[in-house]
Amino acid sequence: MTLMDLLTIAPAAAPSDPRPTPDGAALIAEMPEFPWLYLGEFSIGIGMRAKVRFSVERSTGELSLHRIRYDEGFGREPTLVAHFTEPAGGPTVWRPAWDGDRLSPGIEARARAIAR
């Protein structure tokens, strides 16, 4: 199994995210679940003095694999934004809601700076 196989986005049987996609299914990255090591975080202002906090974590099972999660501060579990490898060994795999978002390139750049 390759690293890209581990990052395949597939429908989940039961939504793990409190905000499911419009078709009612949640999308999760299928991969063996290893503990994640917190590396750091950053915040981005989204207007009206509101900020979203992004955290960067490294997999303890595959040390080049990293993930970005965000927390809007509503007391919920942080939500997956993307997976990437550092050093870059392939494309960043974004959740559909973040794929192509105007904030994504800046989020990825800041996350990679933390991962290095």
C-alpha contacts under 8 A as a table, 3 or more apart, distances in Angstrom:
res1	aa1	res2	aa2	distance
1	M	5	D	6.09
1	M	6	L	7.31
2	T	5	D	5.14
2	T	6	L	6.63
3	L	6	L	5.09
3	L	7	L	6.58
4	M	7	L	5.03
4	M	8	T	6.53
4	M	90	G	7.63
5	D	8	T	5.45
6	L	29	A	7.44
6	L	30	E	6.02
6	L	31	M	4.81
6	L	32	P	7.69
7	L	29	A	5.62
7	L	30	E	6.31
7	L	31	M	6.61
7	L	83	H	7.23
7	L	93	V	6.93
8	T	29	A	5.90
8	T	30	E	6.08
9	I	27	L	6.46
9	I	28	I	5.89
9	I	29	A	4.80
9	I	30	E	6.43
9	I	95	R	7.90
10	A	27	L	5.83
10	A	28	I	6.17
10	A	29	A	6.59
10	A	30	E	6.79
11	P	25	A	6.29
11	P	26	A	6.11
11	P	27	L	4.94
11	P	28	I	6.70
12	A	15	P	6.26
12	A	16	S	7.88
12	A	25	A	6.56
12	A	26	A	5.75
12	A	27	L	5.87
12	A	28	I	6.34
13	A	25	A	7.44
14	A	25	A	7.17
14	A	26	A	7.09
15	P	18	P	7.18
15	P	20	P	6.32
15	P	24	G	7.93
15	P	25	A	5.94
15	P	26	A	4.54
15	P	27	L	7.55
16	S	26	A	6.51
16	S	28	I	7.78
17	D	20	P	6.04
17	D	26	A	6.40
17	D	79	T	7.06
19	R	26	A	7.82
20	P	23	D	7.79
20	P	24	G	5.56
20	P	25	A	5.72
20	P	26	A	4.86
20	P	27	L	7.93
21	T	24	G	5.39
21	T	25	A	5.62
21	T	26	A	5.71
21	T	27	L	7.62
22	P	25	A	7.50
27	L	95	R	7.43
34	F	59	S	6.31
34	F	60	T	6.09
34	F	61	G	5.51
35	P	59	S	6.30
35	P	60	T	5.78
35	P	61	G	7.44
36	W	57	E	5.79
36	W	58	R	5.44
36	W	59	S	4.62
36	W	60	T	5.78
37	L	57	E	5.23
37	L	58	R	5.08
37	L	59	S	6.28
37	L	60	T	6.60
38	Y	55	S	7.45
38	Y	56	V	6.30
38	Y	57	E	4.48
38	Y	58	R	6.66
39	L	55	S	7.61
39	L	56	V	5.59
39	L	57	E	5.28
39	L	58	R	6.96
39	L	114	I	6.77
39	L	115	A	6.84
40	G	55	S	5.86
40	G	56	V	5.54
40	G	57	E	7.33
40	G	114	I	6.35
41	E	53	R	6.91
41	E	54	F	5.45
41	E	55	S	4.19
41	E	56	V	5.93
41	E	111	A	7.92
41	E	114	I	7.80
42	F	53	R	5.84
42	F	54	F	5.43
42	F	55	S	6.64
42	F	110	R	7.72
43	S	51	K	6.18
43	S	52	V	5.49
43	S	53	R	4.33
43	S	54	F	5.95
44	I	51	K	5.43
44	I	52	V	5.48
44	I	53	R	6.65
44	I	54	F	7.96
45	G	49	R	6.72
45	G	50	A	5.80
45	G	51	K	4.27
45	G	52	V	6.49
46	I	49	R	7.30
46	I	50	A	5.62
46	I	51	K	5.60
46	I	52	V	7.06
47	G	50	A	5.55
47	G	51	K	7.51
51	K	72	E	7.23
52	V	70	Y	6.69
52	V	71	D	6.04
52	V	72	E	5.02
52	V	73	G	7.54
53	R	70	Y	5.53
53	R	71	D	5.24
53	R	72	E	6.48
53	R	73	G	7.93
54	F	68	I	6.55
54	F	69	R	5.55
54	F	70	Y	4.31
54	F	71	D	6.42
55	S	68	I	5.68
55	S	69	R	5.35
55	S	70	Y	6.26
55	S	111	A	7.90
56	V	66	H	6.99
56	V	67	R	5.86
56	V	68	I	4.82
56	V	69	R	6.74
56	V	111	A	6.01
56	V	114	I	7.11
56	V	115	A	7.13
57	E	66	H	5.53
57	E	67	R	5.41
57	E	68	I	6.62
57	E	115	A	7.81
58	R	63	L	6.37
58	R	64	S	7.33
58	R	65	L	5.99
58	R	66	H	4.40
58	R	67	R	6.56
58	R	115	A	7.63
59	S	62	E	5.44
59	S	63	L	5.56
59	S	64	S	7.47
59	S	65	L	5.62
59	S	66	H	5.97
59	S	67	R	7.89
60	T	63	L	5.75
62	E	65	L	5.53
63	L	66	H	7.75
64	S	85	T	5.10
64	S	86	E	5.21
64	S	87	P	6.69
65	L	83	H	7.08
65	L	84	F	5.98
65	L	85	T	4.64
65	L	86	E	6.71
66	H	83	H	5.63
66	H	84	F	5.32
66	H	85	T	5.81
66	H	86	E	7.16
66	H	115	A	7.54
67	R	80	L	7.39
67	R	81	V	7.49
67	R	82	A	5.68
67	R	83	H	4.30
67	R	84	F	6.24
68	I	80	L	6.20
68	I	81	V	5.37
68	I	82	A	5.30
68	I	83	H	6.38
68	I	111	A	7.07
69	R	78	P	5.75
69	R	79	T	5.15
69	R	80	L	4.38
69	R	81	V	5.10
69	R	82	A	7.20
70	Y	78	P	5.24
70	Y	79	T	5.33
70	Y	80	L	6.60
70	Y	81	V	6.64
71	D	74	F	7.63
71	D	76	R	7.56
71	D	77	E	7.35
71	D	78	P	4.72
71	D	79	T	6.58
72	E	78	P	7.91
73	G	76	R	7.38
80	L	95	R	7.22
81	V	94	W	6.06
81	V	95	R	5.56
81	V	98	W	6.55
82	A	92	T	6.77
82	A	93	V	5.43
82	A	94	W	4.25
82	A	95	R	5.82
82	A	98	W	7.94
83	H	92	T	5.91
83	H	93	V	5.24
83	H	94	W	6.62
84	F	88	A	7.28
84	F	90	G	7.61
84	F	91	P	6.93
84	F	92	T	4.60
84	F	93	V	6.33
85	T	88	A	4.99
85	T	89	G	5.82
85	T	90	G	6.91
85	T	92	T	7.36
86	E	89	G	7.04
86	E	112	R	7.02
86	E	115	A	6.77
86	E	116	R	7.12
87	P	116	R	7.88
88	A	91	P	7.48
94	W	97	A	7.86
94	W	98	W	5.88
94	W	99	D	5.15
95	R	98	W	5.48
95	R	99	D	6.12
96	P	99	D	5.08
97	A	101	D	7.49
98	W	101	D	5.14
98	W	104	S	6.49
99	D	104	S	7.21
100	G	104	S	6.76
101	D	104	S	5.37
102	R	105	P	7.06
103	L	106	G	5.66
103	L	107	I	6.20
104	S	107	I	4.99
104	S	108	E	6.03
105	P	108	E	5.18
105	P	109	A	6.19
106	G	109	A	5.08
106	G	110	R	6.19
107	I	110	R	5.32
107	I	111	A	6.06
108	E	111	A	5.05
108	E	112	R	6.04
109	A	112	R	5.23
109	A	113	A	6.26
110	R	113	A	5.11
110	R	114	I	6.47
111	A	114	I	5.18
111	A	115	A	6.19
112	R	115	A	4.85
112	R	116	R	6.17
113	A	116	R	5.41
